[in-house]
Amino acid sequence: MRTPIHDDQAPRPKGPYSQAIVAAGPMVFISGQLPAHGGDFRDQATQVFSQLTRLLAAAGSGWPHVVKLTVILADLADFTALGDVSRDFLVEPYPARTTLQATLPPGVALEVDCTALVPERLA
């Protein structure tokens, strides 16, 4: 259902993500999730990835079926910590990922959305 694509002439991923993923089947598109309450970056990131975990399960999916993440950081200095936290949730082959910096609501360190296959609906 998910096949990673790699090009040796493109830069290697610097975190838990693939250069590209080929996927087919019913999908769920989860809107951007913000942390429910404050805390340092790692606390907020864990909240967001936990919320995504619950939404994926409610849709009949899970991290092994995620094909794309979009991460918005309030501060790109948190890029390394993002990789550390996301490794606790993501599974190989890692999904494709876009990470960018943007202005978020006060006190919010990140927003994450994802797209995943829904294997229950493939039949």
ChimeraX attribute file (.defattr): number of C-alpha atoms within 10 A of each C-alpha:
attribute: neighborCount
match mode: 1-to-1
recipient: residues
	/A:1	14
	/A:2	20
	/A:3	15
	/A:4	17
	/A:5	12
	/A:6	14
	/A:7	9
	/A:8	6
	/A:9	6
	/A:10	8
	/A:11	9
	/A:12	12
	/A:13	12
	/A:14	10
	/A:15	15
	/A:16	20
	/A:17	25
	/A:18	21
	/A:19	17
	/A:20	18
	/A:21	21
	/A:22	12
	/A:23	17
	/A:24	14
	/A:25	13
	/A:26	13
	/A:27	19
	/A:28	17
	/A:29	14
	/A:30	16
	/A:31	14
	/A:32	16
	/A:33	19
	/A:34	22
	/A:35	22
	/A:36	11
	/A:37	10
	/A:38	12
	/A:39	14
	/A:40	10
	/A:41	21
	/A:42	16
	/A:43	14
	/A:44	22
	/A:45	25
	/A:46	17
	/A:47	19
	/A:48	20
	/A:49	23
	/A:50	15
	/A:51	17
	/A:52	23
	/A:53	15
	/A:54	13
	/A:55	16
	/A:56	23
	/A:57	13
	/A:58	10
	/A:59	18
	/A:60	15
	/A:61	21
	/A:62	21
	/A:63	20
	/A:64	17
	/A:65	24
	/A:66	26
	/A:67	27
	/A:68	22
	/A:69	20
	/A:70	17
	/A:71	21
	/A:72	21
	/A:73	22
	/A:74	20
	/A:75	15
	/A:76	15
	/A:77	10
	/A:78	16
	/A:79	16
	/A:80	11
	/A:81	14
	/A:82	21
	/A:83	15
	/A:84	15
	/A:85	18
	/A:86	17
	/A:87	15
	/A:88	10
	/A:89	16
	/A:90	19
	/A:91	16
	/A:92	14
	/A:93	18
	/A:94	25
	/A:95	28
	/A:96	22
	/A:97	19
	/A:98	13
	/A:99	14
	/A:100	13
	/A:101	15
	/A:102	15
	/A:103	12
	/A:104	15
	/A:105	10
	/A:106	7
	/A:107	14
	/A:108	20
	/A:109	25
	/A:110	26
	/A:111	21
	/A:112	22
	/A:113	18
	/A:114	22
	/A:115	19
	/A:116	27
	/A:117	27
	/A:118	21
	/A:119	16
	/A:120	10
	/A:121	12
	/A:122	11
	/A:123	6
